[in-house]
Amino acid sequence: MKLKICGMKYPENIVEVSNLLPDFMGFIFWKPSARYFDNIIPVLPKSIQKVGVFVDASLDEINEITNNHQLDFIQLHGKESPDCCNNLQSVNAKIIKVFSIDAAFDFSQLQSYESVCDYFLFDTKGKLPGGNGVAFDWQILQNYKSNKPIFLSGGIGLEEIQHIQKLSLPIYAIDVNSKFEIEPGLKDIQKLLHFKNLLHQIS
């Protein structure tokens, strides 16, 4: 399983986190977020994929930001339709479509996104589009029947690593954020290093 560290904000901290060589680093381009990124991404090791997080943004905005920051992935965290995802095929980046999960989630809605997205990301349904710091009941994902690889997100911290190991799902990457912060956007390097080492042990 790969590691995605999301909600990066401060250049010096970004460089420190990049030295841990996560597989992905996420930058939130949604202005209401406490982790909104309005800076220049420092030069990162080539092995790290840059993910831009958007919430119901226009095609022009996504295209401009993707080009400006040379993003590798577009993460759609709003109510983007399959048509919207299809239109984004013109942008030179892979697409991650986020779905917020609770007990009533209808997995049949994923079918119309299968051909227009590269990955699905499952997060906890909460007041905000993301970064709520709460895990959902992962047993719900036993209803996931697709083979499309997924990013698992939502309040994941050090305590959750043993539960992740028991999941029988096509998990491509673990997405962490708020449980590894000193404050919004400022990541705790030692906690992240510990988590990365634990993740490698179970992968």
C-alpha positions, -999 to 999 in steps of 0.1 A, spaced: 0 0 0 12 34 -9 11 65 13 -5 98 6 0 128 29 -27 154 23 -33 190 34 2 203 29 5 240 34 38 254 46 69 253 22 94 244 49 72 216 63 65 204 28 102 199 22 106 181 56 77 158 47 91 152 12 123 138 28 102 109 41 94 101 5 57 94 6 42 83 -26 18 112 -29 15 147 -14 -18 165 -15 -25 202 -19 -59 216 -12 -71 243 -37 -104 250 -20 -104 284 -4 -127 277 27 -103 250 39 -80 257 68 -53 239 47 -59 259 16 -27 261 -5 -18 294 -20 19 292 -25 45 277 -48 51 239 -43 88 234 -36 108 211 -58 100 176 -47 118 143 -53 107 128 -86 92 98 -70 65 119 -52 33 124 -71 15 158 -66 -22 157 -60 -44 187 -63 -77 186 -42 -106 205 -57 -143 209 -46 -167 216 -74 -142 238 -93 -146 248 -129 -127 229 -157 -108 261 -164 -97 265 -128 -86 229 -125 -68 231 -158 -49 263 -148 -39 251 -114 -29 217 -127 -6 233 -153 8 259 -129 18 233 -103 25 204 -127 1 182 -108 0 145 -115 -34 138 -100 -67 156 -97 -87 147 -66 -124 157 -69 -139 161 -34 -173 177 -43 -204 167 -62 -187 164 -95 -208 144 -120 -195 117 -144 -198 142 -172 -175 166 -153 -150 138 -148 -152 129 -185 -145 165 -195 -114 164 -173 -99 137 -195 -85 166 -215 -64 177 -185 -30 159 -183 -35 143 -149 -51 112 -134 -84 115 -117 -94 104 -81 -131 108 -74 -140 111 -37 -171 96 -21 -181 104 14 -192 73 32 -218 66 59 -240 36 66 -266 46 40 -241 49 11 -253 35 -22 -224 18 -40 -244 15 -72 -236 52 -79 -200 42 -85 -209 25 -118 -213 57 -138 -178 68 -127 -160 36 -135 -149 46 -170 -141 83 -163 -120 80 -131 -87 63 -124 -92 58 -87 -119 61 -61 -112 76 -26 -135 68 3 -137 93 31 -159 99 61 -191 118 55 -190 149 77 -196 187 79 -166 195 57 -156 179 23 -126 164 41 -102 167 70 -129 159 96 -105 137 115 -130 108 120 -129 73 106 -160 57 91 -170 21 97 -148 3 72 -170 -28 73 -193 -8 50 -167 -13 23 -174 -50 21 -202 -39 -2 -176 -25 -26 -177 -49 -57 -155 -30 -81 -119 -39 -89 -109 -2 -93 -81 6 -68 -90 28 -39 -75 54 -16 -87 49 20 -91 81 40 -109 96 69 -94 100 104 -66 75 99 -39 76 126 -13 53 142 -40 34 160 -58 23 128 -28 5 112 -37 -29 126 -73 -26 113 -61 -17 78 -41 -49 77 -73 -69 81 -92 -53 52 -97 -75 22 -100 -47 -4 -81 -34 -34 -65 -6 -13 -40 13 -35 -30 39 -10 -37 52 26 -45 89 28 -36 106 60 -40 142 71 -54 157 104 -43 129 127 -7 138 119 -9 176 124 5 200 149 -20 225 135 -40 226 103 -15 221 74 15 216 96 25 180 98 43 161 126 74 145 109 81 119 136 45 106 137 45 104 99 78 85 99 64 61 125 33 55 104 52 50 72 74 24 88 43 6 102 26 7 68 56 -9 51 55 -37 76 19 -47 67 22 -40 29 
